[in-house]
Amino acid sequence: MDIHGVAPLLQVFDMPTSIRFYRDLLGFEVWATSAPGDDCGWAGLRLNGAEVMLNTAYDEGERPPAPDPARIAMHDDVCLFFGCKDLDAAYQHLRAQGVDLKEPRVAPYGMRQLSFKDPDGYAICFQWPVTQKWQDEWEKSYGIEPKTFA
């Protein structure tokens, strides 16, 4: 089988808000939508090989005035993990934009992580390995040039 990438599909309450979060805050590029503009039913976004698809949770004209708390609570078991080498810069950027998050921490399994939630309550974790061996592997896998010092 010749399989490439993965693109999770997230059901969102308010498409323009979600697109602004992923595009304007996180830097994703919108590569396709079901209709012109941000107020569409479906959108595909990508950044450095990472992809996510957004789909409105409600058909046009059927969306309630506020998100359903039970539906949002079901998002607690979903977390999108992205490789992010410079977690300190990501933390500073997100904090400056008002995102509710704590400083990066090291998980027991050796990944430095920065966690927060998107507008629909989906967890997002930016992470990077702590050990040099795994850092080198990730740089190679992601096509990142290792830093050289003169």
Phi and psi in radians as a Rosetta constraint file:
Dihedral C 1 N 2 CA 2 C 2 CIRCULARHARMONIC -1.935 0.35
Dihedral N 2 CA 2 C 2 N 3 CIRCULARHARMONIC 1.457 0.35
Dihedral C 2 N 3 CA 3 C 3 CIRCULARHARMONIC -1.789 0.35
Dihedral N 3 CA 3 C 3 N 4 CIRCULARHARMONIC 2.419 0.35
Dihedral C 3 N 4 CA 4 C 4 CIRCULARHARMONIC -2.327 0.35
Dihedral N 4 CA 4 C 4 N 5 CIRCULARHARMONIC 2.247 0.35
Dihedral C 4 N 5 CA 5 C 5 CIRCULARHARMONIC 1.128 0.35
Dihedral N 5 CA 5 C 5 N 6 CIRCULARHARMONIC 3.101 0.35
Dihedral C 5 N 6 CA 6 C 6 CIRCULARHARMONIC -2.578 0.35
Dihedral N 6 CA 6 C 6 N 7 CIRCULARHARMONIC 2.509 0.35
Dihedral C 6 N 7 CA 7 C 7 CIRCULARHARMONIC -2.381 0.35
Dihedral N 7 CA 7 C 7 N 8 CIRCULARHARMONIC 1.626 0.35
Dihedral C 7 N 8 CA 8 C 8 CIRCULARHARMONIC -1.105 0.35
Dihedral N 8 CA 8 C 8 N 9 CIRCULARHARMONIC 2.536 0.35
Dihedral C 8 N 9 CA 9 C 9 CIRCULARHARMONIC -1.815 0.35
Dihedral N 9 CA 9 C 9 N 10 CIRCULARHARMONIC 2.075 0.35
Dihedral C 9 N 10 CA 10 C 10 CIRCULARHARMONIC -1.880 0.35
Dihedral N 10 CA 10 C 10 N 11 CIRCULARHARMONIC 2.282 0.35
Dihedral C 10 N 11 CA 11 C 11 CIRCULARHARMONIC -1.442 0.35
Dihedral N 11 CA 11 C 11 N 12 CIRCULARHARMONIC 2.157 0.35
Dihedral C 11 N 12 CA 12 C 12 CIRCULARHARMONIC -2.070 0.35
Dihedral N 12 CA 12 C 12 N 13 CIRCULARHARMONIC 2.645 0.35
Dihedral C 12 N 13 CA 13 C 13 CIRCULARHARMONIC -1.357 0.35
Dihedral N 13 CA 13 C 13 N 14 CIRCULARHARMONIC -0.810 0.35
Dihedral C 13 N 14 CA 14 C 14 CIRCULARHARMONIC -2.258 0.35
Dihedral N 14 CA 14 C 14 N 15 CIRCULARHARMONIC 1.804 0.35
Dihedral C 14 N 15 CA 15 C 15 CIRCULARHARMONIC -1.026 0.35
Dihedral N 15 CA 15 C 15 N 16 CIRCULARHARMONIC -0.839 0.35
Dihedral C 15 N 16 CA 16 C 16 CIRCULARHARMONIC -1.011 0.35
Dihedral N 16 CA 16 C 16 N 17 CIRCULARHARMONIC -0.692 0.35
Dihedral C 16 N 17 CA 17 C 17 CIRCULARHARMONIC -1.120 0.35
Dihedral N 17 CA 17 C 17 N 18 CIRCULARHARMONIC -0.761 0.35
Dihedral C 17 N 18 CA 18 C 18 CIRCULARHARMONIC -1.176 0.35
Dihedral N 18 CA 18 C 18 N 19 CIRCULARHARMONIC -0.733 0.35
Dihedral C 18 N 19 CA 19 C 19 CIRCULARHARMONIC -1.083 0.35
Dihedral N 19 CA 19 C 19 N 20 CIRCULARHARMONIC -0.782 0.35
Dihedral C 19 N 20 CA 20 C 20 CIRCULARHARMONIC -1.047 0.35
Dihedral N 20 CA 20 C 20 N 21 CIRCULARHARMONIC -0.677 0.35
Dihedral C 20 N 21 CA 21 C 21 CIRCULARHARMONIC -1.099 0.35
Dihedral N 21 CA 21 C 21 N 22 CIRCULARHARMONIC -0.943 0.35
Dihedral C 21 N 22 CA 22 C 22 CIRCULARHARMONIC -1.253 0.35
Dihedral N 22 CA 22 C 22 N 23 CIRCULARHARMONIC -0.665 0.35
Dihedral C 22 N 23 CA 23 C 23 CIRCULARHARMONIC -1.420 0.35
Dihedral N 23 CA 23 C 23 N 24 CIRCULARHARMONIC -0.994 0.35
Dihedral C 23 N 24 CA 24 C 24 CIRCULARHARMONIC -1.392 0.35
Dihedral N 24 CA 24 C 24 N 25 CIRCULARHARMONIC -0.578 0.35
Dihedral C 24 N 25 CA 25 C 25 CIRCULARHARMONIC -1.586 0.35
Dihedral N 25 CA 25 C 25 N 26 CIRCULARHARMONIC -0.811 0.35
Dihedral C 25 N 26 CA 26 C 26 CIRCULARHARMONIC -1.621 0.35
Dihedral N 26 CA 26 C 26 N 27 CIRCULARHARMONIC -0.297 0.35
Dihedral C 26 N 27 CA 27 C 27 CIRCULARHARMONIC 1.644 0.35
Dihedral N 27 CA 27 C 27 N 28 CIRCULARHARMONIC 0.193 0.35
Dihedral C 27 N 28 CA 28 C 28 CIRCULARHARMONIC -1.195 0.35
Dihedral N 28 CA 28 C 28 N 29 CIRCULARHARMONIC 2.675 0.35
Dihedral C 28 N 29 CA 29 C 29 CIRCULARHARMONIC -1.783 0.35
Dihedral N 29 CA 29 C 29 N 30 CIRCULARHARMONIC 2.310 0.35
Dihedral C 29 N 30 CA 30 C 30 CIRCULARHARMONIC -1.380 0.35
Dihedral N 30 CA 30 C 30 N 31 CIRCULARHARMONIC 2.017 0.35
Dihedral C 30 N 31 CA 31 C 31 CIRCULARHARMONIC -1.754 0.35
Dihedral N 31 CA 31 C 31 N 32 CIRCULARHARMONIC -0.295 0.35
Dihedral C 31 N 32 CA 32 C 32 CIRCULARHARMONIC -2.819 0.35
Dihedral N 32 CA 32 C 32 N 33 CIRCULARHARMONIC 2.589 0.35
Dihedral C 32 N 33 CA 33 C 33 CIRCULARHARMONIC -2.465 0.35
Dihedral N 33 CA 33 C 33 N 34 CIRCULARHARMONIC 2.784 0.35
Dihedral C 33 N 34 CA 34 C 34 CIRCULARHARMONIC -1.358 0.35
Dihedral N 34 CA 34 C 34 N 35 CIRCULARHARMONIC -0.272 0.35
Dihedral C 34 N 35 CA 35 C 35 CIRCULARHARMONIC -2.700 0.35
Dihedral N 35 CA 35 C 35 N 36 CIRCULARHARMONIC 2.752 0.35
Dihedral C 35 N 36 CA 36 C 36 CIRCULARHARMONIC -1.076 0.35
Dihedral N 36 CA 36 C 36 N 37 CIRCULARHARMONIC 2.557 0.35
Dihedral C 36 N 37 CA 37 C 37 CIRCULARHARMONIC 1.503 0.35
Dihedral N 37 CA 37 C 37 N 38 CIRCULARHARMONIC 3.132 0.35
Dihedral C 37 N 38 CA 38 C 38 CIRCULARHARMONIC -1.400 0.35
Dihedral N 38 CA 38 C 38 N 39 CIRCULARHARMONIC -0.367 0.35
Dihedral C 38 N 39 CA 39 C 39 CIRCULARHARMONIC -1.593 0.35
Dihedral N 39 CA 39 C 39 N 40 CIRCULARHARMONIC 1.233 0.35
Dihedral C 39 N 40 CA 40 C 40 CIRCULARHARMONIC -2.119 0.35
Dihedral N 40 CA 40 C 40 N 41 CIRCULARHARMONIC 3.068 0.35
Dihedral C 40 N 41 CA 41 C 41 CIRCULARHARMONIC -1.558 0.35
Dihedral N 41 CA 41 C 41 N 42 CIRCULARHARMONIC -0.439 0.35
Dihedral C 41 N 42 CA 42 C 42 CIRCULARHARMONIC -2.570 0.35
Dihedral N 42 CA 42 C 42 N 43 CIRCULARHARMONIC 2.513 0.35
Dihedral C 42 N 43 CA 43 C 43 CIRCULARHARMONIC -2.528 0.35
Dihedral N 43 CA 43 C 43 N 44 CIRCULARHARMONIC 2.459 0.35
Dihedral C 43 N 44 CA 44 C 44 CIRCULARHARMONIC -1.899 0.35
Dihedral N 44 CA 44 C 44 N 45 CIRCULARHARMONIC 2.290 0.35
Dihedral C 44 N 45 CA 45 C 45 CIRCULARHARMONIC -2.241 0.35
Dihedral N 45 CA 45 C 45 N 46 CIRCULARHARMONIC 2.613 0.35
Dihedral C 45 N 46 CA 46 C 46 CIRCULARHARMONIC -2.581 0.35
Dihedral N 46 CA 46 C 46 N 47 CIRCULARHARMONIC 2.691 0.35
Dihedral C 46 N 47 CA 47 C 47 CIRCULARHARMONIC -2.700 0.35
Dihedral N 47 CA 47 C 47 N 48 CIRCULARHARMONIC 2.035 0.35
Dihedral C 47 N 48 CA 48 C 48 CIRCULARHARMONIC 0.881 0.35
Dihedral N 48 CA 48 C 48 N 49 CIRCULARHARMONIC 0.710 0.35
Dihedral C 48 N 49 CA 49 C 49 CIRCULARHARMONIC 1.574 0.35
Dihedral N 49 CA 49 C 49 N 50 CIRCULARHARMONIC -0.246 0.35
Dihedral C 49 N 50 CA 50 C 50 CIRCULARHARMONIC -1.481 0.35
Dihedral N 50 CA 50 C 50 N 51 CIRCULARHARMONIC 2.412 0.35
Dihedral C 50 N 51 CA 51 C 51 CIRCULARHARMONIC -2.277 0.35
Dihedral N 51 CA 51 C 51 N 52 CIRCULARHARMONIC 2.618 0.35
Dihedral C 51 N 52 CA 52 C 52 CIRCULARHARMONIC -2.543 0.35
Dihedral N 52 CA 52 C 52 N 53 CIRCULARHARMONIC 2.514 0.35
Dihedral C 52 N 53 CA 53 C 53 CIRCULARHARMONIC -2.023 0.35
Dihedral N 53 CA 53 C 53 N 54 CIRCULARHARMONIC 2.453 0.35
Dihedral C 53 N 54 CA 54 C 54 CIRCULARHARMONIC -2.028 0.35
Dihedral N 54 CA 54 C 54 N 55 CIRCULARHARMONIC 2.419 0.35
Dihedral C 54 N 55 CA 55 C 55 CIRCULARHARMONIC -2.385 0.35
Dihedral N 55 CA 55 C 55 N 56 CIRCULARHARMONIC 2.386 0.35
Dihedral C 55 N 56 CA 56 C 56 CIRCULARHARMONIC -1.147 0.35
Dihedral N 56 CA 56 C 56 N 57 CIRCULARHARMONIC 2.412 0.35
Dihedral C 56 N 57 CA 57 C 57 CIRCULARHARMONIC -1.312 0.35
Dihedral N 57 CA 57 C 57 N 58 CIRCULARHARMONIC -0.287 0.35
Dihedral C 57 N 58 CA 58 C 58 CIRCULARHARMONIC -2.284 0.35
Dihedral N 58 CA 58 C 58 N 59 CIRCULARHARMONIC 2.517 0.35
Dihedral C 58 N 59 CA 59 C 59 CIRCULARHARMONIC -1.178 0.35
Dihedral N 59 CA 59 C 59 N 60 CIRCULARHARMONIC 2.781 0.35
Dihedral C 59 N 60 CA 60 C 60 CIRCULARHARMONIC -0.968 0.35
Dihedral N 60 CA 60 C 60 N 61 CIRCULARHARMONIC 2.282 0.35
Dihedral C 60 N 61 CA 61 C 61 CIRCULARHARMONIC 1.474 0.35
Dihedral N 61 CA 61 C 61 N 62 CIRCULARHARMONIC -0.070 0.35
Dihedral C 61 N 62 CA 62 C 62 CIRCULARHARMONIC -1.916 0.35
Dihedral N 62 CA 62 C 62 N 63 CIRCULARHARMONIC -0.046 0.35
Dihedral C 62 N 63 CA 63 C 63 CIRCULARHARMONIC -1.258 0.35
Dihedral N 63 CA 63 C 63 N 64 CIRCULARHARMONIC 2.276 0.35
Dihedral C 63 N 64 CA 64 C 64 CIRCULARHARMONIC -1.227 0.35
Dihedral N 64 CA 64 C 64 N 65 CIRCULARHARMONIC 2.920 0.35
Dihedral C 64 N 65 CA 65 C 65 CIRCULARHARMONIC -1.173 0.35
Dihedral N 65 CA 65 C 65 N 66 CIRCULARHARMONIC -0.382 0.35
Dihedral C 65 N 66 CA 66 C 66 CIRCULARHARMONIC -2.467 0.35
Dihedral N 66 CA 66 C 66 N 67 CIRCULARHARMONIC 2.703 0.35
Dihedral C 66 N 67 CA 67 C 67 CIRCULARHARMONIC -1.074 0.35
Dihedral N 67 CA 67 C 67 N 68 CIRCULARHARMONIC 2.566 0.35
Dihedral C 67 N 68 CA 68 C 68 CIRCULARHARMONIC -1.364 0.35
Dihedral N 68 CA 68 C 68 N 69 CIRCULARHARMONIC 2.024 0.35
Dihedral C 68 N 69 CA 69 C 69 CIRCULARHARMONIC -0.982 0.35
Dihedral N 69 CA 69 C 69 N 70 CIRCULARHARMONIC -0.623 0.35
Dihedral C 69 N 70 CA 70 C 70 CIRCULARHARMONIC -1.150 0.35
Dihedral N 70 CA 70 C 70 N 71 CIRCULARHARMONIC -0.681 0.35
Dihedral C 70 N 71 CA 71 C 71 CIRCULARHARMONIC -1.155 0.35
Dihedral N 71 CA 71 C 71 N 72 CIRCULARHARMONIC -0.771 0.35
Dihedral C 71 N 72 CA 72 C 72 CIRCULARHARMONIC -1.105 0.35
Dihedral N 72 CA 72 C 72 N 73 CIRCULARHARMONIC -0.688 0.35
Dihedral C 72 N 73 CA 73 C 73 CIRCULARHARMONIC -1.064 0.35
Dihedral N 73 CA 73 C 73 N 74 CIRCULARHARMONIC -0.546 0.35
Dihedral C 73 N 74 CA 74 C 74 CIRCULARHARMONIC -1.189 0.35
Dihedral N 74 CA 74 C 74 N 75 CIRCULARHARMONIC -0.275 0.35
Dihedral C 74 N 75 CA 75 C 75 CIRCULARHARMONIC -1.365 0.35
Dihedral N 75 CA 75 C 75 N 76 CIRCULARHARMONIC -0.151 0.35
Dihedral C 75 N 76 CA 76 C 76 CIRCULARHARMONIC -1.082 0.35
Dihedral N 76 CA 76 C 76 N 77 CIRCULARHARMONIC -0.390 0.35
Dihedral C 76 N 77 CA 77 C 77 CIRCULARHARMONIC -1.681 0.35
Dihedral N 77 CA 77 C 77 N 78 CIRCULARHARMONIC 0.238 0.35
Dihedral C 77 N 78 CA 78 C 78 CIRCULARHARMONIC -2.013 0.35
Dihedral N 78 CA 78 C 78 N 79 CIRCULARHARMONIC 2.271 0.35
Dihedral C 78 N 79 CA 79 C 79 CIRCULARHARMONIC -2.456 0.35
Dihedral N 79 CA 79 C 79 N 80 CIRCULARHARMONIC 2.262 0.35
Dihedral C 79 N 80 CA 80 C 80 CIRCULARHARMONIC -1.696 0.35
Dihedral N 80 CA 80 C 80 N 81 CIRCULARHARMONIC 2.143 0.35
Dihedral C 80 N 81 CA 81 C 81 CIRCULARHARMONIC -1.812 0.35
Dihedral N 81 CA 81 C 81 N 82 CIRCULARHARMONIC 2.242 0.35
Dihedral C 81 N 82 CA 82 C 82 CIRCULARHARMONIC -2.176 0.35
Dihedral N 82 CA 82 C 82 N 83 CIRCULARHARMONIC 2.459 0.35
Dihedral C 82 N 83 CA 83 C 83 CIRCULARHARMONIC -1.267 0.35
Dihedral N 83 CA 83 C 83 N 84 CIRCULARHARMONIC 2.307 0.35
Dihedral C 83 N 84 CA 84 C 84 CIRCULARHARMONIC -2.580 0.35
Dihedral N 84 CA 84 C 84 N 85 CIRCULARHARMONIC 1.909 0.35
Dihedral C 84 N 85 CA 85 C 85 CIRCULARHARMONIC -1.203 0.35
Dihedral N 85 CA 85 C 85 N 86 CIRCULARHARMONIC -0.766 0.35
Dihedral C 85 N 86 CA 86 C 86 CIRCULARHARMONIC -1.775 0.35
Dihedral N 86 CA 86 C 86 N 87 CIRCULARHARMONIC 1.390 0.35
Dihedral C 86 N 87 CA 87 C 87 CIRCULARHARMONIC -1.160 0.35
Dihedral N 87 CA 87 C 87 N 88 CIRCULARHARMONIC -0.552 0.35
Dihedral C 87 N 88 CA 88 C 88 CIRCULARHARMONIC -1.145 0.35
Dihedral N 88 CA 88 C 88 N 89 CIRCULARHARMONIC -0.753 0.35
Dihedral C 88 N 89 CA 89 C 89 CIRCULARHARMONIC -1.146 0.35
Dihedral N 89 CA 89 C 89 N 90 CIRCULARHARMONIC -0.708 0.35
Dihedral C 89 N 90 CA 90 C 90 CIRCULARHARMONIC -1.083 0.35
Dihedral N 90 CA 90 C 90 N 91 CIRCULARHARMONIC -0.753 0.35
Dihedral C 90 N 91 CA 91 C 91 CIRCULARHARMONIC -1.036 0.35
Dihedral N 91 CA 91 C 91 N 92 CIRCULARHARMONIC -0.845 0.35
Dihedral C 91 N 92 CA 92 C 92 CIRCULARHARMONIC -1.081 0.35
Dihedral N 92 CA 92 C 92 N 93 CIRCULARHARMONIC -0.754 0.35
Dihedral C 92 N 93 CA 93 C 93 CIRCULARHARMONIC -1.083 0.35
Dihedral N 93 CA 93 C 93 N 94 CIRCULARHARMONIC -0.875 0.35
Dihedral C 93 N 94 CA 94 C 94 CIRCULARHARMONIC -1.144 0.35
Dihedral N 94 CA 94 C 94 N 95 CIRCULARHARMONIC -0.715 0.35
Dihedral C 94 N 95 CA 95 C 95 CIRCULARHARMONIC -1.089 0.35
Dihedral N 95 CA 95 C 95 N 96 CIRCULARHARMONIC -0.742 0.35
Dihedral C 95 N 96 CA 96 C 96 CIRCULARHARMONIC -1.100 0.35
Dihedral N 96 CA 96 C 96 N 97 CIRCULARHARMONIC -0.454 0.35
Dihedral C 96 N 97 CA 97 C 97 CIRCULARHARMONIC -1.589 0.35
Dihedral N 97 CA 97 C 97 N 98 CIRCULARHARMONIC 0.074 0.35
Dihedral C 97 N 98 CA 98 C 98 CIRCULARHARMONIC 1.531 0.35
Dihedral N 98 CA 98 C 98 N 99 CIRCULARHARMONIC 0.215 0.35
Dihedral C 98 N 99 CA 99 C 99 CIRCULARHARMONIC -1.284 0.35
Dihedral N 99 CA 99 C 99 N 100 CIRCULARHARMONIC 2.369 0.35
Dihedral C 99 N 100 CA 100 C 100 CIRCULARHARMONIC -1.396 0.35
Dihedral N 100 CA 100 C 100 N 101 CIRCULARHARMONIC 1.903 0.35
Dihedral C 100 N 101 CA 101 C 101 CIRCULARHARMONIC -2.756 0.35
Dihedral N 101 CA 101 C 101 N 102 CIRCULARHARMONIC 2.788 0.35
Dihedral C 101 N 102 CA 102 C 102 CIRCULARHARMONIC -1.814 0.35
Dihedral N 102 CA 102 C 102 N 103 CIRCULARHARMONIC 2.848 0.35
Dihedral C 102 N 103 CA 103 C 103 CIRCULARHARMONIC -1.038 0.35
Dihedral N 103 CA 103 C 103 N 104 CIRCULARHARMONIC 2.696 0.35
Dihedral C 103 N 104 CA 104 C 104 CIRCULARHARMONIC -1.000 0.35
Dihedral N 104 CA 104 C 104 N 105 CIRCULARHARMONIC 2.593 0.35
Dihedral C 104 N 105 CA 105 C 105 CIRCULARHARMONIC -2.395 0.35
Dihedral N 105 CA 105 C 105 N 106 CIRCULARHARMONIC 2.856 0.35
Dihedral C 105 N 106 CA 106 C 106 CIRCULARHARMONIC -1.733 0.35
Dihedral N 106 CA 106 C 106 N 107 CIRCULARHARMONIC 2.161 0.35
Dihedral C 106 N 107 CA 107 C 107 CIRCULARHARMONIC -1.324 0.35
Dihedral N 107 CA 107 C 107 N 108 CIRCULARHARMONIC 2.739 0.35
Dihedral C 107 N 108 CA 108 C 108 CIRCULARHARMONIC -0.999 0.35
Dihedral N 108 CA 108 C 108 N 109 CIRCULARHARMONIC -0.396 0.35
Dihedral C 108 N 109 CA 109 C 109 CIRCULARHARMONIC -1.663 0.35
Dihedral N 109 CA 109 C 109 N 110 CIRCULARHARMONIC 0.259 0.35
Dihedral C 109 N 110 CA 110 C 110 CIRCULARHARMONIC 1.549 0.35
Dihedral N 110 CA 110 C 110 N 111 CIRCULARHARMONIC 0.389 0.35
Dihedral C 110 N 111 CA 111 C 111 CIRCULARHARMONIC -1.987 0.35
Dihedral N 111 CA 111 C 111 N 112 CIRCULARHARMONIC 2.261 0.35
Dihedral C 111 N 112 CA 112 C 112 CIRCULARHARMONIC -1.445 0.35
Dihedral N 112 CA 112 C 112 N 113 CIRCULARHARMONIC 2.270 0.35
Dihedral C 112 N 113 CA 113 C 113 CIRCULARHARMONIC -2.347 0.35
Dihedral N 113 CA 113 C 113 N 114 CIRCULARHARMONIC 2.597 0.35
Dihedral C 113 N 114 CA 114 C 114 CIRCULARHARMONIC -2.253 0.35
Dihedral N 114 CA 114 C 114 N 115 CIRCULARHARMONIC 2.011 0.35
Dihedral C 114 N 115 CA 115 C 115 CIRCULARHARMONIC -2.030 0.35
Dihedral N 115 CA 115 C 115 N 116 CIRCULARHARMONIC 2.537 0.35
Dihedral C 115 N 116 CA 116 C 116 CIRCULARHARMONIC -2.833 0.35
Dihedral N 116 CA 116 C 116 N 117 CIRCULARHARMONIC 3.140 0.35
Dihedral C 116 N 117 CA 117 C 117 CIRCULARHARMONIC -2.131 0.35
Dihedral N 117 CA 117 C 117 N 118 CIRCULARHARMONIC 2.638 0.35
Dihedral C 117 N 118 CA 118 C 118 CIRCULARHARMONIC -1.500 0.35
Dihedral N 118 CA 118 C 118 N 119 CIRCULARHARMONIC 3.094 0.35
Dihedral C 118 N 119 CA 119 C 119 CIRCULARHARMONIC -1.031 0.35
Dihedral N 119 CA 119 C 119 N 120 CIRCULARHARMONIC -0.377 0.35
Dihedral C 119 N 120 CA 120 C 120 CIRCULARHARMONIC -1.721 0.35
Dihedral N 120 CA 120 C 120 N 121 CIRCULARHARMONIC 0.116 0.35
Dihedral C 120 N 121 CA 121 C 121 CIRCULARHARMONIC 1.519 0.35
Dihedral N 121 CA 121 C 121 N 122 CIRCULARHARMONIC 0.121 0.35
Dihedral C 121 N 122 CA 122 C 122 CIRCULARHARMONIC -1.304 0.35
Dihedral N 122 CA 122 C 122 N 123 CIRCULARHARMONIC 2.325 0.35
Dihedral C 122 N 123 CA 123 C 123 CIRCULARHARMONIC -1.341 0.35
Dihedral N 123 CA 123 C 123 N 124 CIRCULARHARMONIC 2.471 0.35
Dihedral C 123 N 124 CA 124 C 124 CIRCULARHARMONIC -2.197 0.35
Dihedral N 124 CA 124 C 124 N 125 CIRCULARHARMONIC 2.356 0.35
Dihedral C 124 N 125 CA 125 C 125 CIRCULARHARMONIC -2.257 0.35
Dihedral N 125 CA 125 C 125 N 126 CIRCULARHARMONIC 2.071 0.35
Dihedral C 125 N 126 CA 126 C 126 CIRCULARHARMONIC -1.592 0.35
Dihedral N 126 CA 126 C 126 N 127 CIRCULARHARMONIC 2.335 0.35
Dihedral C 126 N 127 CA 127 C 127 CIRCULARHARMONIC -2.533 0.35
Dihedral N 127 CA 127 C 127 N 128 CIRCULARHARMONIC 2.762 0.35
Dihedral C 127 N 128 CA 128 C 128 CIRCULARHARMONIC -2.674 0.35
Dihedral N 128 CA 128 C 128 N 129 CIRCULARHARMONIC 2.470 0.35
Dihedral C 128 N 129 CA 129 C 129 CIRCULARHARMONIC -1.103 0.35
Dihedral N 129 CA 129 C 129 N 130 CIRCULARHARMONIC 2.633 0.35
Dihedral C 129 N 130 CA 130 C 130 CIRCULARHARMONIC -1.524 0.35
Dihedral N 130 CA 130 C 130 N 131 CIRCULARHARMONIC -0.663 0.35
Dihedral C 130 N 131 CA 131 C 131 CIRCULARHARMONIC -1.397 0.35
Dihedral N 131 CA 131 C 131 N 132 CIRCULARHARMONIC 2.549 0.35
Dihedral C 131 N 132 CA 132 C 132 CIRCULARHARMONIC -1.058 0.35
Dihedral N 132 CA 132 C 132 N 133 CIRCULARHARMONIC -0.682 0.35
Dihedral C 132 N 133 CA 133 C 133 CIRCULARHARMONIC -0.979 0.35
Dihedral N 133 CA 133 C 133 N 134 CIRCULARHARMONIC -0.852 0.35
Dihedral C 133 N 134 CA 134 C 134 CIRCULARHARMONIC -1.318 0.35
Dihedral N 134 CA 134 C 134 N 135 CIRCULARHARMONIC -0.520 0.35
Dihedral C 134 N 135 CA 135 C 135 CIRCULARHARMONIC -1.058 0.35
Dihedral N 135 CA 135 C 135 N 136 CIRCULARHARMONIC -0.795 0.35
Dihedral C 135 N 136 CA 136 C 136 CIRCULARHARMONIC -1.062 0.35
Dihedral N 136 CA 136 C 136 N 137 CIRCULARHARMONIC -0.737 0.35
Dihedral C 136 N 137 CA 137 C 137 CIRCULARHARMONIC -1.084 0.35
Dihedral N 137 CA 137 C 137 N 138 CIRCULARHARMONIC -0.787 0.35
Dihedral C 137 N 138 CA 138 C 138 CIRCULARHARMONIC -1.154 0.35
Dihedral N 138 CA 138 C 138 N 139 CIRCULARHARMONIC -0.730 0.35
Dihedral C 138 N 139 CA 139 C 139 CIRCULARHARMONIC -1.033 0.35
Dihedral N 139 CA 139 C 139 N 140 CIRCULARHARMONIC -0.761 0.35
Dihedral C 139 N 140 CA 140 C 140 CIRCULARHARMONIC -1.120 0.35
Dihedral N 140 CA 140 C 140 N 141 CIRCULARHARMONIC -0.811 0.35
Dihedral C 140 N 141 CA 141 C 141 CIRCULARHARMONIC -1.084 0.35
Dihedral N 141 CA 141 C 141 N 142 CIRCULARHARMONIC -0.722 0.35
Dihedral C 141 N 142 CA 142 C 142 CIRCULARHARMONIC -1.525 0.35
Dihedral N 142 CA 142 C 142 N 143 CIRCULARHARMONIC -0.064 0.35
Dihedral C 142 N 143 CA 143 C 143 CIRCULARHARMONIC 1.263 0.35
Dihedral N 143 CA 143 C 143 N 144 CIRCULARHARMONIC 0.525 0.35
Dihedral C 143 N 144 CA 144 C 144 CIRCULARHARMONIC -1.622 0.35
Dihedral N 144 CA 144 C 144 N 145 CIRCULARHARMONIC 2.278 0.35
Dihedral C 144 N 145 CA 145 C 145 CIRCULARHARMONIC -1.249 0.35
Dihedral N 145 CA 145 C 145 N 146 CIRCULARHARMONIC 2.208 0.35
Dihedral C 145 N 146 CA 146 C 146 CIRCULARHARMONIC -1.157 0.35
Dihedral N 146 CA 146 C 146 N 147 CIRCULARHARMONIC 2.611 0.35
Dihedral C 146 N 147 CA 147 C 147 CIRCULARHARMONIC -1.262 0.35
Dihedral N 147 CA 147 C 147 N 148 CIRCULARHARMONIC 2.391 0.35
Dihedral C 147 N 148 CA 148 C 148 CIRCULARHARMONIC -2.039 0.35
Dihedral N 148 CA 148 C 148 N 149 CIRCULARHARMONIC 2.543 0.35
Dihedral C 148 N 149 CA 149 C 149 CIRCULARHARMONIC -2.025 0.35
Dihedral N 149 CA 149 C 149 N 150 CIRCULARHARMONIC 2.255 0.35
